[in-house]
Amino acid sequence: MKHSFLDKYSDRDSLVHRLDPRTKLVAVFLFILAVALTSPAMWPGFAVYFVIIAALVLLSHVPVRYVLKRSLVIIPFVVLIAVFIPFFKEGEVAGSYNIWLWQVSVTHNGLQVFWNVLAKAWLSILALVTLTATTKITDLLRGLEQLRLPRVMVMILSFMYRYIFVLTDEVMRMKQARDSRNFGSGRRLWQIKTVGSMTGTLFIRSYERGERVYAAMLARGYDGQTRTPDGPGFRAADMVFGLGFGAAVVLTCIFSFLYQVI
């Protein structure tokens, strides 16, 4: 399994890559907050947010196809959650449909909220994909710790990213062993029992591996502190980028709010 599916293009050289991880983390958080606070009716504001993220993607030299492909993965999950909003949101009816014995109605307000949820989720995931594609995971973890994120959470994220590949390889080996024993020709109940046994075995192996890793860490002097190589510090370029990006995002959010009020 490839061990760089998140930060695949983090080794490239660009203006965005050279920024301090703290600058990028704060910028992404500010961007997502502004997107979430923008009114559903302010589509020009969402268009400006998209232009901002598109400009960052072009500056980062990360393939546009890669960013779009990874960002669209979240859309089915958002649709699954928000698909019922148009049917339950009160307002002017846009259309009625008969489904068996029930008559359901779609409202204009519900459709607006539905598309708003999709737009906000997609813009937010675009920002996150750009962040992870231009920053190494170790740098992100160091930035989170420097921003005073609880040390336990940073450690959990570190182990999750490091050992998810090990667990995936373990699942692939178990699947290969299962298929070699003519798994597909058995009865449905037997197949379900086999999958359940595999799940239990994977849980036990994961728990035992975690105990061994923790014992090895204690034997090497682990004291609860994450130690990562020092990266580039906060520079003038970070200040210029932070002020420019922050001003663009905040002004877009403010103008969207004022336009709605007027």
BAFI-3210 file (N, C-alpha, C; in Angstrom, 3 decimals, decimal comma, padded with zeros to 6 digits):
// residues 262
n [1|2|3|4|5|6|7|8|9|10|11|12|13|14|15|16|17|18|19|20|21|22|23|24|25|26|27|28|29|30|31|32|33|34|35|36|37|38|39|40|41|42|43|44|45|46|47|48|49|50|51|52|53|54|55|56|57|58|59|60|61|62|63|64|65|66|67|68|69|70|71|72|73|74|75|76|77|78|79|80|81|82|83|84|85|86|87|88|89|90|91|92|93|94|95|96|97|98|99|100|101|102|103|104|105|106|107|108|109|110|111|112|113|114|115|116|117|118|119|120|121|122|123|124|125|126|127|128|129|130|131|132|133|134|135|136|137|138|139|140|141|142|143|144|145|146|147|148|149|150|151|152|153|154|155|156|157|158|159|160|161|162|163|164|165|166|167|168|169|170|171|172|173|174|175|176|177|178|179|180|181|182|183|184|185|186|187|188|189|190|191|192|193|194|195|196|197|198|199|200|201|202|203|204|205|206|207|208|209|210|211|212|213|214|215|216|217|218|219|220|221|222|223|224|225|226|227|228|229|230|231|232|233|234|235|236|237|238|239|240|241|242|243|244|245|246|247|248|249|250|251|252|253|254|255|256|257|258|259|260|261|262]
n.u [000,845|000,489|002,244|001,774|-000,645|-002,017|-000,261|000,895|002,021|003,623|006,334|007,012|008,156|007,057|005,421|003,340|004,049|006,348|005,473|004,989|003,746|001,941|000,916|-000,543|-002,401|-003,894|-004,890|-006,518|-008,374|-009,580|-010,657|-012,561|-014,235|-015,224|-016,576|-018,539|-020,028|-021,153|-024,058|-026,675|-027,882|-026,014|-024,517|-022,557|-020,511|-019,649|-018,617|-016,397|-014,892|-014,279|-012,646|-010,472|-009,442|-008,879|-006,861|-004,842|-004,367|-003,328|-001,019|000,364|001,221|000,155|-001,422|-004,436|-006,426|-005,971|-006,645|-009,364|-010,413|-009,981|-011,434|-014,058|-014,751|-016,049|-018,575|-020,731|-021,253|-022,101|-024,390|-025,912|-026,519|-027,792|-029,874|-032,523|-033,320|-034,620|-037,224|-038,271|-037,932|-039,586|-041,617|-042,157|-043,698|-042,006|-042,460|-044,456|-044,610|-045,687|-045,129|-045,536|-047,860|-047,588|-047,414|-045,031|-043,408|-041,338|-039,537|-038,663|-036,946|-035,835|-034,407|-032,558|-031,102|-030,083|-028,357|-026,666|-025,443|-024,018|-022,257|-020,767|-019,596|-018,042|-016,262|-014,924|-013,662|-012,034|-010,199|-008,993|-007,882|-006,014|-004,371|-003,303|-002,076|000,047|001,629|003,716|002,876|004,209|005,048|002,579|001,642|003,558|003,003|000,378|000,896|002,503|000,613|-000,705|-002,490|-004,058|-001,731|-002,222|-004,125|-002,619|-000,743|-002,405|-003,362|-000,947|-000,189|-002,411|-002,159|000,296|000,026|-002,194|-001,594|-000,220|-002,256|-003,967|-002,439|-002,394|-005,097|-005,338|-003,663|-005,060|-007,412|-006,456|-005,676|-008,165|-009,571|-008,069|-008,933|-011,228|-013,436|-015,659|-017,448|-018,907|-021,735|-024,038|-024,362|-022,106|-020,122|-020,624|-020,005|-017,296|-016,273|-016,885|-015,204|-012,729|-012,805|-012,802|-010,311|-008,595|-009,010|-007,960|-005,279|-004,552|-004,792|-002,854|-000,571|-000,517|000,042|002,619|004,019|003,750|005,133|007,675|008,158|008,254|010,516|012,418|012,563|010,244|008,339|005,882|005,996|005,991|008,448|009,773|011,554|013,009|011,475|011,055|010,817|008,544|008,223|008,781|007,336|005,282|003,837|002,979|001,452|-000,450|-001,759|-002,749|-004,347|-006,081|-007,342|-008,681|-010,499|-011,958|-013,024|-014,635|-016,540|-017,648|-018,666|-020,570|-022,347|-023,150|-024,303|-026,517|-027,953|-028,515]
n.v [-001,189|002,273|004,711|007,425|008,729|010,953|013,229|013,370|015,094|016,720|017,121|018,877|022,063|025,193|028,384|028,018|025,568|026,282|027,765|028,323|025,646|026,380|028,796|027,937|026,230|027,964|029,659|027,912|027,167|029,668|030,131|028,019|028,684|031,181|030,391|028,760|030,650|032,242|033,428|031,315|032,304|033,845|033,412|034,685|035,159|032,552|031,909|033,620|032,529|030,069|030,912|031,883|029,529|028,079|029,658|029,242|026,505|026,516|028,023|026,288|024,241|021,715|018,962|019,755|017,937|015,940|017,245|017,864|015,292|014,080|015,791|015,400|013,028|013,311|014,153|012,170|011,314|013,669|014,192|011,980|012,617|015,124|014,862|014,671|017,133|019,012|017,983|018,250|020,834|023,810|026,052|027,715|025,609|023,714|021,537|018,517|015,042|011,714|008,924|005,704|005,267|007,735|011,283|013,553|016,707|019,168|021,964|025,399|026,675|024,459|023,273|025,302|025,268|022,700|022,777|024,685|023,381|021,413|023,065|024,382|022,215|021,123|023,242|023,468|020,956|021,125|023,062|021,635|019,436|020,759|021,737|019,352|018,241|019,887|019,945|018,158|015,351|015,120|017,752|019,013|017,905|018,877|021,605|021,687|021,017|023,176|025,150|024,746|022,605|019,966|017,651|014,928|014,532|015,199|013,137|010,915|011,384|011,181|008,461|007,257|007,937|006,771|004,007|003,157|002,227|-000,115|-001,659|-001,797|-003,270|-005,627|-006,368|-006,823|-009,054|-010,929|-011,037|-012,119|-014,650|-015,608|-015,668|-017,564|-019,887|-020,650|-018,907|-017,657|-019,631|-020,664|-020,933|-018,220|-017,637|-018,843|-017,295|-014,805|-015,409|-015,912|-013,392|-011,996|-013,329|-012,616|-009,851|-009,775|-011,002|-009,135|-006,944|-007,942|-008,392|-005,755|-004,552|-005,978|-005,275|-002,541|-002,559|-003,675|-001,724|000,490|-000,433|-000,652|002,038|003,127|001,801|003,145|005,607|007,224|010,074|011,237|013,411|014,761|014,465|015,998|016,681|019,918|022,438|024,972|028,239|030,883|033,344|036,390|036,029|034,385|036,124|038,051|036,447|035,465|037,843|038,813|036,641|036,304|038,823|038,800|036,668|037,433|039,943|039,140|037,617|039,604|041,475|039,852|039,501|042,173|042,787|041,136|042,221|044,786]
n.w [000,000|-000,741|001,080|001,217|000,724|001,545|001,878|-000,685|-002,604|-001,110|-001,173|-003,127|-004,478|-003,782|-003,346|-001,513|-000,359|001,053|003,176|006,703|008,735|010,766|009,830|007,590|008,806|010,476|008,489|006,975|008,919|009,402|006,866|006,589|008,704|007,845|005,515|006,642|008,051|006,135|004,502|003,214|000,885|-000,404|-003,011|-004,688|-002,816|-002,204|-004,676|-004,761|-002,661|-003,816|-005,934|-004,487|-003,275|-005,614|-006,700|-004,799|-005,185|-007,782|-007,337|-005,711|-007,344|-007,306|-008,844|-010,452|-011,053|-009,164|-006,731|-007,162|-007,511|-005,002|-003,391|-004,178|-003,047|-000,635|-001,237|-001,727|000,944|002,170|000,659|001,383|004,005|003,849|002,060|002,772|003,630|001,784|001,837|004,371|005,211|005,981|003,992|000,805|-001,523|-003,900|-005,461|-005,664|-004,913|-005,418|-003,561|-003,360|-000,913|000,154|000,033|-000,788|-000,400|-001,902|-000,889|-001,689|000,111|001,368|-000,760|-001,205|001,198|001,017|-001,289|-000,279|001,870|000,458|-001,054|000,942|002,284|000,209|-000,450|001,983|002,188|-000,027|000,831|002,933|001,579|-000,031|001,982|003,209|000,987|000,475|002,681|004,824|006,865|009,321|009,674|009,892|012,289|014,037|013,784|014,826|017,477|018,241|018,116|020,396|020,609|022,403|023,719|023,784|021,754|019,502|019,582|019,218|016,608|015,277|015,682|014,501|011,769|011,249|011,726|010,353|007,872|008,450|009,606|007,427|005,599|007,067|006,980|004,232|003,922|005,476|003,994|001,609|002,513|003,260|000,787|-000,558|000,513|-000,743|-000,296|-001,507|-002,351|-000,291|002,027|002,768|005,528|006,582|005,393|006,602|009,281|008,963|008,209|010,547|012,357|011,287|011,767|014,592|015,065|013,869|015,586|018,012|017,270|016,668|019,176|020,654|019,195|019,705|022,470|022,423|020,979|022,680|024,945|023,812|023,293|025,900|026,790|025,398|026,522|026,411|027,189|026,862|025,170|021,924|019,469|016,794|013,716|013,355|011,448|008,861|010,245|011,326|008,924|006,978|004,636|005,491|007,105|005,208|003,479|005,334|006,170|003,704|002,740|004,918|004,949|002,472|002,822|005,142|004,367|002,235|003,610|005,277|003,399|002,171|004,274|004,754|002,291|002,319|004,427|003,505]
ca.u [000,000|001,264|002,251|001,756|-001,864|-002,486|000,743|001,570|002,768|004,182|007,765|007,230|008,625|006,210|005,188|002,466|004,814|007,365|004,865|005,010|002,511|000,995|000,246|-001,533|-003,460|-004,754|-005,571|-007,581|-009,419|-010,288|-011,422|-013,719|-015,141|-015,900|-017,522|-019,677|-020,822|-021,752|-025,475|-026,949|-028,316|-024,915|-023,729|-021,318|-019,485|-019,103|-017,796|-015,117|-014,150|-013,746|-011,536|-009,335|-008,857|-008,324|-005,586|-003,853|-004,029|-002,447|000,272|001,038|001,670|-000,453|-002,339|-005,836|-007,226|-005,812|-007,404|-010,789|-010,767|-010,023|-012,481|-015,383|-015,032|-016,919|-019,909|-021,776|-021,599|-022,889|-025,704|-026,636|-026,992|-028,616|-030,847|-033,897|-033,622|-035,661|-038,554|-038,741|-037,795|-040,818|-041,513|-042,949|-043,547|-041,468|-043,016|-044,988|-044,411|-046,364|-044,269|-046,442|-049,048|-047,247|-047,180|-043,959|-043,258|-040,012|-039,669|-037,557|-036,000|-035,121|-033,433|-031,486|-030,264|-029,392|-027,222|-025,753|-024,656|-023,084|-021,229|-019,894|-018,809|-017,050|-015,237|-014,128|-012,797|-011,014|-009,167|-008,275|-007,070|-004,872|-003,480|-002,578|-001,275|001,216|002,304|003,989|002,117|005,034|005,005|001,253|001,583|004,367|002,260|-000,723|001,439|002,941|-000,596|-001,212|-003,485|-003,704|-000,684|-002,803|-004,754|-001,548|-000,176|-003,383|-003,317|000,331|-000,259|-003,438|-001,612|001,447|-000,297|-003,313|-001,034|000,074|-003,523|-004,487|-001,676|-002,841|-006,399|-005,124|-003,136|-006,157|-008,324|-005,838|-005,769|-009,572|-009,933|-007,364|-009,656|-012,479|-014,433|-016,853|-018,349|-019,617|-023,061|-024,030|-024,150|-020,694|-019,336|-020,780|-019,227|-015,877|-015,969|-016,893|-013,975|-011,637|-012,885|-012,321|-008,872|-007,928|-009,068|-007,013|-003,931|-004,303|-004,592|-001,555|000,467|-000,459|000,745|004,044|004,581|003,842|006,238|008,926|008,347|008,700|011,894|013,292|012,513|009,110|007,813|004,634|006,228|006,283|009,687|009,853|012,635|012,673|011,230|011,186|010,054|007,664|009,022|008,021|006,384|004,109|003,053|002,335|000,397|-001,511|-002,531|-003,476|-005,379|-007,075|-008,120|-009,577|-011,574|-012,799|-013,771|-015,700|-017,584|-018,306|-019,452|-021,725|-023,293|-023,706|-025,171|-027,770|-028,687|-029,003]
ca.v [000,000|003,499|005,340|008,878|009,032|012,268|014,250|012,825|016,138|017,634|017,332|019,847|023,375|026,305|029,377|027,427|024,537|026,871|028,458|027,638|024,873|027,128|029,766|027,242|025,714|029,084|030,138|026,963|027,293|030,921|029,953|027,169|029,448|032,178|029,680|028,299|031,793|032,935|033,132|030,394|033,014|034,635|032,615|035,379|034,939|031,211|031,957|034,237|031,524|029,082|031,543|031,944|028,191|027,726|030,365|028,547|025,235|026,833|028,454|025,158|023,298|020,400|018,696|020,121|016,716|015,247|017,975|017,671|013,888|013,807|016,596|014,877|011,816|013,630|014,535|011,170|011,288|014,873|013,987|010,998|013,277|016,310|014,631|014,785|018,516|019,658|017,438|018,578|022,261|024,539|027,149|027,610|024,292|023,733|020,405|017,425|013,740|010,590|007,753|004,705|005,826|009,002|012,431|014,370|018,000|019,797|023,414|026,204|026,873|023,205|023,122|026,265|024,759|021,503|023,191|025,413|022,379|020,830|024,040|024,614|021,007|020,966|024,271|023,136|019,820|021,624|023,692|020,610|018,670|021,606|021,773|018,095|017,951|020,775|019,927|016,826|015,023|015,455|019,205|019,351|017,534|019,850|022,854|021,555|021,054|024,536|025,938|024,347|021,545|018,984|016,728|013,596|014,503|015,156|011,793|010,000|011,612|010,650|006,998|006,871|008,012|005,886|002,578|002,785|001,443|-001,449|-002,368|-002,067|-004,409|-006,811|-006,735|-007,378|-010,417|-011,788|-011,225|-013,058|-015,984|-016,011|-015,994|-018,784|-021,029|-020,791|-018,224|-017,267|-020,733|-021,104|-020,380|-016,841|-017,622|-019,176|-016,122|-013,787|-015,849|-015,747|-011,960|-011,648|-013,846|-011,758|-008,571|-009,997|-011,256|-007,861|-006,142|-008,493|-008,114|-004,319|-004,276|-006,520|-004,454|-001,293|-002,811|-003,857|-000,433|001,341|-000,945|-000,277|003,477|003,342|001,321|004,122|006,871|008,063|010,859|011,878|014,565|014,441|015,075|015,998|017,555|021,332|022,892|026,421|029,020|031,922|034,326|037,522|035,514|033,894|037,282|038,635|035,521|035,430|039,080|038,883|035,604|036,617|039,989|038,396|035,831|038,207|040,946|038,435|037,264|040,836|042,005|038,981|039,811|043,508|042,733|040,507|043,140|045,897]
ca.w [000,000|-000,771|002,397|001,073|-000,004|001,944|001,547|-001,862|-003,314|-000,117|-001,393|-004,198|-004,052|-004,221|-002,293|-000,493|000,341|001,926|004,305|007,998|008,939|011,596|008,969|006,769|009,666|010,862|007,289|006,631|009,938|009,132|005,627|006,865|009,560|007,006|004,642|007,450|008,504|004,995|004,321|002,091|-000,313|-000,960|-003,946|-005,102|-001,806|-002,405|-005,890|-004,389|-001,891|-004,761|-006,654|-003,564|-003,169|-006,924|-006,832|-003,963|-005,841|-008,909|-006,792|-005,070|-008,388|-007,098|-009,961|-010,204|-011,098|-007,874|-005,717|-007,431|-007,289|-003,571|-002,756|-004,522|-002,275|000,490|-001,694|-001,450|002,365|002,437|000,042|002,195|005,229|003,582|000,993|003,281|004,013|000,949|002,082|005,714|005,456|005,708|003,045|-000,417|-002,135|-005,258|-006,192|-004,852|-005,551|-004,779|-003,370|-002,820|-000,281|000,762|-000,827|-000,222|-001,058|-001,866|-000,739|-002,202|001,214|001,562|-001,838|-000,982|002,282|000,519|-002,111|000,587|002,598|-000,500|-001,406|002,097|002,525|-000,854|-000,285|003,168|001,897|-000,950|001,643|003,679|000,631|-000,387|003,151|003,379|-000,204|000,430|003,975|005,328|008,063|010,487|009,841|010,398|013,697|014,776|013,812|015,772|018,833|018,496|018,315|021,719|020,601|023,443|023,294|023,588|020,441|018,502|019,601|018,616|015,165|014,780|015,625|013,540|010,421|011,093|011,785|009,496|006,770|008,969|009,741|006,083|005,090|007,802|006,419|002,898|004,083|005,936|002,872|000,677|003,113|003,195|-000,590|-000,974|001,079|-001,480|000,531|-002,248|-002,669|000,906|002,263|003,235|006,972|006,832|004,999|007,641|010,438|008,637|008,291|011,968|012,962|010,814|012,478|015,962|015,015|013,594|016,804|018,980|016,786|016,814|020,602|021,047|018,573|020,453|023,726|022,137|020,586|023,859|025,760|023,146|023,486|027,275|026,902|024,745|027,229|026,035|028,306|026,480|024,316|020,533|018,998|015,336|013,230|013,221|010,084|008,693|011,198|010,822|008,191|006,437|003,642|006,209|007,529|004,034|003,048|006,332|006,123|002,437|002,706|005,932|004,525|001,387|003,351|006,073|003,607|001,499|004,570|005,725|002,292|001,990|005,343|004,532|001,107|002,714|005,301|002,673]
c.u [000,882|001,117|002,254|000,485|-002,434|-001,523|001,575|002,451|003,406|005,670|008,051|007,633|007,740|006,064|004,346|003,211|005,778|006,786|004,966|003,701|001,483|000,226|-000,848|-002,692|-004,438|-005,544|-006,726|-008,722|-010,246|-011,164|-012,686|-014,730|-015,911|-016,927|-018,758|-020,588|-021,513|-023,191|-025,701|-027,311|-027,185|-024,022|-022,515|-020,188|-018,836|-018,232|-016,432|-014,269|-013,519|-012,560|-010,293|-008,645|-008,239|-006,982|-004,499|-003,422|-003,077|-001,070|001,058|001,595|001,192|-001,430|-003,784|-006,722|-007,148|-006,665|-008,903|-011,233|-010,896|-011,144|-013,871|-015,729|-016,046|-018,359|-020,971|-022,197|-022,438|-024,292|-026,542|-027,224|-028,029|-029,739|-032,286|-034,279|-034,682|-037,079|-039,124|-038,634|-039,085|-040,574|-042,407|-042,646|-043,058|-042,021|-043,474|-044,874|-045,140|-045,428|-045,095|-047,683|-048,797|-047,064|-046,155|-043,813|-041,837|-040,212|-038,450|-036,499|-035,183|-034,064|-032,259|-030,543|-029,457|-028,175|-026,203|-024,854|-023,619|-021,936|-020,249|-019,012|-017,712|-015,929|-014,333|-013,174|-011,737|-009,860|-008,337|-007,383|-005,831|-003,873|-002,654|-001,694|-000,002|002,011|002,521|003,248|002,906|005,027|003,643|001,130|002,394|003,650|001,092|-000,239|001,910|001,764|-001,339|-002,427|-003,100|-002,762|-001,226|-003,431|-003,709|-000,943|-001,119|-003,388|-002,044|000,284|-001,296|-002,880|-000,481|001,037|-001,528|-002,834|-000,723|-001,205|-004,122|-003,755|-002,098|-004,187|-006,234|-004,566|-004,227|-007,153|-007,757|-005,908|-007,203|-009,960|-009,257|-008,029|-011,062|-013,642|-015,736|-017,847|-019,151|-020,993|-022,938|-023,750|-022,694|-019,796|-019,420|-019,970|-017,735|-015,456|-015,962|-015,647|-012,769|-011,619|-012,378|-010,828|-008,086|-007,920|-008,044|-005,575|-003,580|-004,022|-003,214|-000,414|000,609|000,274|002,242|004,710|004,753|004,976|007,584|009,203|008,839|010,142|012,893|013,154|011,359|008,541|006,534|004,789|006,599|007,536|009,777|010,984|012,145|012,523|011,430|010,294|009,179|008,506|008,128|006,995|005,121|003,220|002,307|001,196|-000,754|-002,387|-003,358|-004,614|-006,481|-007,950|-009,111|-010,764|-012,518|-013,626|-014,901|-016,858|-018,357|-019,192|-020,694|-022,788|-023,955|-024,658|-026,526|-028,617|-029,305|-030,127]
c.v [001,242|004,237|006,848|009,321|010,387|013,367|013,835|013,847|017,143|017,914|018,310|021,205|024,460|027,271|028,795|026,362|025,136|027,612|027,626|026,873|025,608|028,152|029,102|026,700|026,826|029,599|029,222|027,049|028,562|030,797|029,140|027,904|030,488|031,531|029,250|029,446|032,539|032,477|032,203|031,104|033,757|033,778|033,363|035,202|033,574|031,157|032,576|033,258|030,479|029,652|031,604|030,587|027,756|028,408|029,692|027,228|025,479|027,266|027,292|024,145|021,869|020,146|018,979|018,883|015,957|015,917|017,758|016,245|013,576|014,590|016,041|013,601|012,090|013,864|013,458|011,130|012,513|014,730|013,029|011,638|014,355|016,069|014,811|016,218|019,143|019,178|017,856|020,060|022,969|025,680|026,915|026,294|024,447|022,599|019,320|016,123|012,674|009,392|006,718|005,370|007,207|010,073|013,341|015,629|018,511|021,301|024,131|026,434|025,609|022,966|024,076|025,794|023,543|021,873|023,978|024,456|021,747|021,789|024,248|023,402|020,856|021,992|023,957|021,983|020,191|022,261|022,657|019,762|019,466|021,666|020,501|017,768|018,783|020,776|018,492|016,598|015,372|016,961|019,654|019,048|018,496|021,191|022,817|021,631|022,461|025,482|025,541|023,420|020,529|017,904|015,330|013,489|014,444|013,763|010,782|010,146|011,036|009,136|006,528|006,876|007,000|004,431|002,201|001,963|000,019|-002,275|-002,698|-003,238|-005,705|-007,294|-007,368|-008,791|-011,376|-012,053|-012,210|-014,484|-016,503|-016,447|-017,277|-020,043|-021,162|-020,165|-017,979|-018,376|-021,222|-020,485|-018,985|-016,760|-017,912|-017,998|-015,024|-014,157|-015,679|-014,284|-011,500|-012,132|-013,025|-010,426|-008,716|-010,233|-009,975|-006,967|-006,632|-008,205|-006,634|-003,966|-004,771|-005,707|-003,120|-001,452|-002,962|-002,532|000,472|000,882|-000,579|001,213|003,784|002,901|002,288|005,522|007,770|008,751|011,611|013,066|014,113|015,181|014,899|016,909|018,992|021,702|024,388|027,167|030,049|033,030|035,441|037,060|034,981|035,053|037,897|037,746|035,529|036,663|039,171|037,887|035,915|037,791|039,609|037,600|036,635|039,250|040,314|038,093|038,504|041,413|041,153|039,277|041,168|043,519|042,123|041,454|044,283|045,421]
c.w [000,000|000,558|002,298|000,356|000,406|001,508|000,337|-002,550|-002,351|-000,318|-002,533|-003,612|-004,652|-003,059|-001,167|000,297|001,362|003,120|005,576|008,196|009,789|010,771|008,152|007,606|010,069|009,662|006,911|007,641|009,709|007,895|005,888|007,739|008,749|006,086|005,425|007,865|007,368|004,789|003,127|000,789|-001,016|-001,852|-004,495|-004,101|-001,946|-003,660|-005,599|-003,576|-002,814|-005,534|-005,771|-003,470|-004,496|-007,141|-006,002|-004,594|-007,006|-008,422|-006,207|-006,063|-008,123|-008,242|-009,606|-010,180|-009,777|-006,801|-005,921|-007,129|-005,807|-002,887|-003,028|-003,758|-001,178|000,057|-001,437|000,016|002,740|001,868|000,875|003,447|004,916|002,590|001,472|003,646|003,121|001,243|003,435|006,040|005,080|004,736|001,839|-001,127|-003,571|-006,104|-005,239|-005,632|-004,738|-004,755|-002,626|-002,230|000,317|-000,312|-000,148|-001,060|-000,862|-001,825|-001,306|-001,114|001,465|000,500|-001,658|000,119|001,820|-000,323|-001,295|001,369|001,679|-000,811|-000,254|002,382|001,474|-000,737|000,906|002,884|000,870|-000,180|002,391|002,770|000,215|000,757|003,262|002,186|-000,250|001,721|004,419|006,642|009,316|010,746|010,370|011,887|014,551|014,874|014,785|017,209|019,192|018,694|019,586|021,647|021,669|022,925|023,023|022,205|019,334|018,427|018,959|017,099|014,559|014,646|014,618|012,123|010,214|010,969|010,977|008,307|007,210|009,090|008,382|005,448|005,772|007,256|005,039|002,969|004,550|004,815|001,859|001,213|003,065|001,794|-001,069|-000,436|000,487|-000,712|-000,219|-002,494|-001,463|001,026|002,874|004,735|007,310|006,460|006,055|008,887|010,189|008,736|009,744|012,683|012,542|011,552|013,912|016,014|014,770|014,832|017,825|018,551|016,924|018,265|021,059|020,445|019,305|021,775|023,489|021,770|021,797|024,779|025,152|023,316|024,899|027,456|026,289|025,345|026,862|027,263|027,956|025,561|022,913|020,095|017,488|014,899|013,073|011,758|009,979|009,665|010,517|010,195|007,670|005,411|004,308|006,649|006,356|003,562|004,033|006,294|004,844|002,370|003,708|005,539|003,439|001,918|004,241|005,326|002,800|002,414|005,015|004,620|002,033|003,036|005,123|003,346|001,461|003,553|004,472|001,750]
res [m|k|h|s|f|l|d|k|y|s|d|r|d|s|l|v|h|r|l|d|p|r|t|k|l|v|a|v|f|l|f|i|l|a|v|a|l|t|s|p|a|m|w|p|g|f|a|v|y|f|v|i|i|a|a|l|v|l|l|s|h|v|p|v|r|y|v|l|k|r|s|l|v|i|i|p|f|v|v|l|i|a|v|f|i|p|f|f|k|e|g|e|v|a|g|s|y|n|i|w|l|w|q|v|s|v|t|h|n|g|l|q|v|f|w|n|v|l|a|k|a|w|l|s|i|l|a|l|v|t|l|t|a|t|t|k|i|t|d|l|l|r|g|l|e|q|l|r|l|p|r|v|m|v|m|i|l|s|f|m|y|r|y|i|f|v|l|t|d|e|v|m|r|m|k|q|a|r|d|s|r|n|f|g|s|g|r|r|l|w|q|i|k|t|v|g|s|m|t|g|t|l|f|i|r|s|y|e|r|g|e|r|v|y|a|a|m|l|a|r|g|y|d|g|q|t|r|t|p|d|g|p|g|f|r|a|a|d|m|v|f|g|l|g|f|g|a|a|v|v|l|t|c|i|f|s|f|l|y|q|v|i]
***
